[in-house]
């Protein structure tokens, strides 16, 4: 069995690190895509436009969006209250 030169070993290690880095990048991108899809669905179900979920990709805007979801009155809540009072369109 022939011993590898140090340059060949370093090249193999570099290729391995590059492949591992690419795989990690793909996993992170898939997780980010899944997260944005989930946020879009949450906004749609809450009564806002689904595209507000795309703001979760923007730094600082994602914090504002989170606070908006936490403290603002949701459109679906307004519709429900109006329906219970007998004014406005009924949801659904």
ABEGO torsion letter per residue (X at the ends): XBBBBAAAAAAAAAAAAAAAAAAAAAAAAAAAAAAAAAAAAAAAAAGBBAAAAAAAABBGAAAAAAAAAAABBBAAAAAAAAAAAGBEBBBX
